[in-house]
Amino acid sequence: MRNKLIKLVFFLFILIISSSCHKNKGGIILVMGKAGDMRCTDSLLHSGPLKIAIINPDKPDKPVKILTTDFFSACSPSLAFDGRSMVFAARRNEQDPWQIWEMNLRNRKIRKIANSTNNCLFPAYLPGSKIVFSQAIPGDSLKSEFSLFRCNTDGSSCERITFNPAAWYASTVLADGRILAKCAQNYPEKREAELIVLRPDGTKAELFYERKGELTGGRAIETPGGKIIFTENTGSDRSQLTAVSYANPFNGTTICAKGLEGDFISVNRGSEGKILACYRNSPGETYRLFAIDPEKGTSVLLQENHDYDMLEAVAIAPQSMPRKLPSEVDSLVKTGLIMCQDMKLPLFDGQHQPVAQKVEILGLESSYGKVEPEPDGSFYLKILADKPFRIATLDENGKIIKMCDWMSLRPNERRGCVGCHEDPVTTPENRIPAAVRKDAVIIPVVLNKIEEKTVELE
Amino acid sequence: MQKPSKKYMFPGIVLFAVLITAVPVHKWARKHVDYYTATTDHPLNCASCHLYVKRNALSKFLEADYLSPINLAASGINNKIYVVAQDRCMLLEADPESGKVTRKIKVGNHPHSAVIDAEGKYCYVSNQWADNISVVDLATMQLADTLLTGNGPAGVAIDKPGRYLYVANSFAGDISVIDLQSGEEIKRLPAGINPTGIKISPDGQIAYVSSRRAQSVPYGAPVVSEITALDASAQVVSEHKNINAAYLIENIAFTPEGDLAIFTMIRPKNLVPNIQVERGFMMNHGIGIIDRKNNDRVIQLLIDEPNSFYPDPFGIAISTDGKKAFVSSSGVDCISVLSIDSIRKIIGNTPENILAEYANNLGLSSRFVMKRIHTGADPKGISISADGKFLYVAEMLEDRVSVISTDSLATVKTIDLGGPGRLTVMRKGRRLLNNAGHTFQNQYSCYTCHPDTHEDGLVYNMASKDMGRNVTNTQSLRNISHTAPFKWNGKNQSVYKQDGLRFSTVLTRTEPFDYEELDAITAYILSGIPNPPNLMYNPNGKLTQSQLRGKEIYERTHDKKGNEIPSINRCVTCHPAPYFTNRQMVDVGTLAVTDDSILFDVPHLNNIFASAPYLHDGRAATLEEIWTIYGKTEQHGAVNDLTKTELNELIDYLKALRDPEYEGEQSTVKSEK
């Protein structure tokens, strides 16, 4: 009996040791594709088969280990904050839609998270055992191409969080808990993608960075040093790694890896303060994997293969957990509130504009109505939630002076703007907007009353 | 079959008893904890409530005597630094070269600031809770004299000839001018509300005195604070300078040329519905610049950035070459280094209307902030060495002074002041309260709206339900352990609930405290925050004749005609001693049209003199206004039969109310006047 007990304890000890020493001591997750296939985000849906593999950069001669052998194609890996699992987009067969899967990197077990008939891409972990991803919505009444969704990591409680006519993709989660995603308007006209930041419940969406060139490739990343780095087009077959400060993304850009003046297709987090970038000098070459020091700008070639493009890479390493933000969204509420402090606020650079007299709230197909601001320039609206709208300032003849980008409010969201012409770095003046001394104007104005739950956040 | 042995009977009974009581006791404990924490998963840890938040012998044993250095002064004569250790009521002498504390002396109650005379002979330490100055002979490190001041002496400065000592009396809102030859106060000059910082210009002609609280105005009126300018040659006030849209002006520094005076300040957004933190919608922090060569115009610049905030700026010092300004951002444990040349360029080349816009611009700091230097917990007072090579930083909640090279802008040394060296639960709670790390993008700390764990005198529109409704007057955190429930609507039965999930949803808008942190901050709030002694209106517990007459009115049961006053309309019914609250919900007829129909939690009244404005929405600028303007019915106390004099006597009594801790022999915080 005693011997048996000793054997059992020994067996358990070995089991614990072996499990803790399992396969993933560092390493890099790599997305590879056959050289010569089309490589850009737009063509991802139609690209040739992509494989997710694991490599050890310290042993470049060791063959790569393919992790997604069961799939026709797989890409967009994103690691859990503890570095023990990853989510990725994949399709089992060529004709299947892209779906979201999770792989336990210790035992390589996979499970399907998203279960949609539509393409799902760019998953990323959120704090609180949730993920965010992009999902195509063919024939969407809101005219969006891809919207952001979030769900639990077991696939439950899936909910859409963006509602404007745009394509949302390439999400990453910032340390402050917000999602940073690319958003390209597609109605009424198509526009280049912008970097937009929003809370995981879809509230408080706002411009993060005023785009200078075309944003290309995959996700933006945040470095421990407080930089946001992304790929930006600088001409035909040329792109650079652009860095902005998280603290002040409006204060100019710097270029990472100045010596590399070809084409970056992706950037992701590495280990020990480095970033991983996939890059080629010219269209005739394959994309290679580099480790770049974002502070010094130095780069080291980690891996190359003349038969395969190295398209995305992420280091297997734990990272600090982003903040888990509380939510003000209440699905039983049908509206959101928005207050603008002064629609007449001049542009910060003193640029002359006609003085706005009214605002018009425009829906996708029709006007939701015109609203006269208070004498101090403020207006206060209660708008049907999860419906896209734009606010246009009108001159005395009813002509549009300026129209803001598409917005939408989540149920029970409350948000504010400094002004319709606001500079993104301007904070509100400390005064009570006259408009909030009255009830909010219901939008669309044809509605007199909306029966809904009243929520007191406290 | 054998009978069970008797020796197993007793343990068996005990085991049986434990088994049958464990489940109901656990259930009861779960219910009890759930009620107080307003959650269902707070660990059943009895110590968090029943040990750390109680003021008893055991909790005192677990607590430690921290030093809490708040301010310091560097001597140009012996190159030592003199550190004001507020919690231990001491002045410490530290040698920056050896990194050691060399000597120490006990000073008065709750010391605040220190200044050294030009010869390096004496250090003058203001004792904020004792209404006096300790004069320390630096040769012997002995107390040479004690000088009497006004109420709440804080900032101190000596004029250029070394004849007068100026003392900012923070509670009274005035300035004592003390003749250093006679040791007598020769004048008392009016200042702003809650003045604490004072600085004399390099030419000795002018002194500026900061004020932390804004002028008391009805909700909706602009926030205006004062910087008081003194003619230092004649010891008179030359100007009461309005600083618009700013408050919590802590300290001031002059450039070596004296052309610019720079002060720290916060620009609150209390009038804007608090619907988001993004884009600086709650609090902005920065500096104000008095441009003395341009009609003393005032320019305000933010040291914040669009996604990163630097709350609670406290100390300010300017390098001896006039190139750099250092600001301690207490809420994020860092020193912001500002380029004075860049600031000069900005204010020199920008039209006035654009400069006015800059006060709300989060992007501009990138043009003049050179570096952010990380420090220990809660950096407060800062001072530059006489040779200009080092910046000394008092790290209040680290019990440490850090030494930063003004050239390389790197921390070259830290001086351990000899604190307990361990972090108690309460100390952890105090750090959390003073740090903005638990607010989205570090925009503000608890301290920001509760400076010195009191309240900031502002009224906020928390917009929890709808914008523009239910505005609320900030309440003090001092000695509130016996005054639950909390919030004006009394919805929070405990500090656990007050600072739990609601706190993150409505206020900080980021991840809530974890339970260990929540336990710590609750422990600190409930047991670690004493009220200052009420030296201004009740220094020794003996009421004046007027206050005694006021007390009679307060406690009366019949009006002057002999009619019995209904119990609910007597002051003492709702506001009984010792905390002057019955902790009930009442309607006192002050509901505004913009309020939801609610009853109000009866507020506690100790040290009420220091908590203007009054009523739930701060509509009463003074205690008098509660009845003369806003209490014309008898709902908020029967006072309509009182004469003006009698009402004044009632007010006199109210102002005399002080913390029960100061009553009787069990007092732990003695008044020293």
Chai-1 contact restraints between the chains, C-beta under 6 A:
chainA,res_idxA,chainB,res_idxB,connection_type,confidence,min_distance_angstrom,max_distance_angstrom,comment,restraint_id
A,K204,B,Q276,contact,1.0,0.0,6.0,A-B,restraint_1
A,K204,B,E278,contact,1.0,0.0,6.0,A-B,restraint_2
A,Y246,B,N307,contact,1.0,0.0,6.0,A-B,restraint_3
A,A247,B,E305,contact,1.0,0.0,6.0,A-B,restraint_4
A,A247,B,N307,contact,1.0,0.0,6.0,A-B,restraint_5
A,A247,B,S308,contact,1.0,0.0,6.0,A-B,restraint_6
A,N248,B,E305,contact,1.0,0.0,6.0,A-B,restraint_7
A,N248,B,P306,contact,1.0,0.0,6.0,A-B,restraint_8
A,N248,B,S366,contact,1.0,0.0,6.0,A-B,restraint_9
A,F250,B,G363,contact,1.0,0.0,6.0,A-B,restraint_10
A,N251,B,S366,contact,1.0,0.0,6.0,A-B,restraint_11
A,R323,B,T510,contact,1.0,0.0,6.0,A-B,restraint_12
A,R323,B,E511,contact,1.0,0.0,6.0,A-B,restraint_13
A,K324,B,E511,contact,1.0,0.0,6.0,A-B,restraint_14
A,L325,B,T510,contact,1.0,0.0,6.0,A-B,restraint_15
A,P326,B,S504,contact,1.0,0.0,6.0,A-B,restraint_16
A,P326,B,T505,contact,1.0,0.0,6.0,A-B,restraint_17
A,M339,B,M467,contact,1.0,0.0,6.0,A-B,restraint_18
A,R414,B,I275,contact,1.0,0.0,6.0,A-B,restraint_19
A,R415,B,Q276,contact,1.0,0.0,6.0,A-B,restraint_20
A,G416,B,I275,contact,1.0,0.0,6.0,A-B,restraint_21
A,G416,B,Q276,contact,1.0,0.0,6.0,A-B,restraint_22
A,V425,B,P306,contact,1.0,0.0,6.0,A-B,restraint_23
A,V425,B,N361,contact,1.0,0.0,6.0,A-B,restraint_24
A,V425,B,L362,contact,1.0,0.0,6.0,A-B,restraint_25
A,V425,B,G363,contact,1.0,0.0,6.0,A-B,restraint_26
A,T426,B,N360,contact,1.0,0.0,6.0,A-B,restraint_27
A,T427,B,G280,contact,1.0,0.0,6.0,A-B,restraint_28
A,T427,B,N284,contact,1.0,0.0,6.0,A-B,restraint_29
A,T427,B,N360,contact,1.0,0.0,6.0,A-B,restraint_30
A,T427,B,L362,contact,1.0,0.0,6.0,A-B,restraint_31
A,P428,B,K269,contact,1.0,0.0,6.0,A-B,restraint_32
A,P428,B,V272,contact,1.0,0.0,6.0,A-B,restraint_33
A,N430,B,A245,contact,1.0,0.0,6.0,A-B,restraint_34
A,N430,B,K269,contact,1.0,0.0,6.0,A-B,restraint_35
A,N430,B,L271,contact,1.0,0.0,6.0,A-B,restraint_36
A,R431,B,L271,contact,1.0,0.0,6.0,A-B,restraint_37
A,I432,B,G220,contact,1.0,0.0,6.0,A-B,restraint_38
A,I432,B,L271,contact,1.0,0.0,6.0,A-B,restraint_39
A,V436,B,P273,contact,1.0,0.0,6.0,A-B,restraint_40
A,V436,B,M467,contact,1.0,0.0,6.0,A-B,restraint_41
A,V436,B,G468,contact,1.0,0.0,6.0,A-B,restraint_42
A,R437,B,G468,contact,1.0,0.0,6.0,A-B,restraint_43
A,E456,B,S464,contact,1.0,0.0,6.0,A-B,restraint_44
A,E456,B,K465,contact,1.0,0.0,6.0,A-B,restraint_45
A,L457,B,S464,contact,1.0,0.0,6.0,A-B,restraint_46
A,L457,B,T505,contact,1.0,0.0,6.0,A-B,restraint_47
A,L457,B,V506,contact,1.0,0.0,6.0,A-B,restraint_48
A,E458,B,S464,contact,1.0,0.0,6.0,A-B,restraint_49
A,E458,B,R502,contact,1.0,0.0,6.0,A-B,restraint_50
A,E458,B,V506,contact,1.0,0.0,6.0,A-B,restraint_51
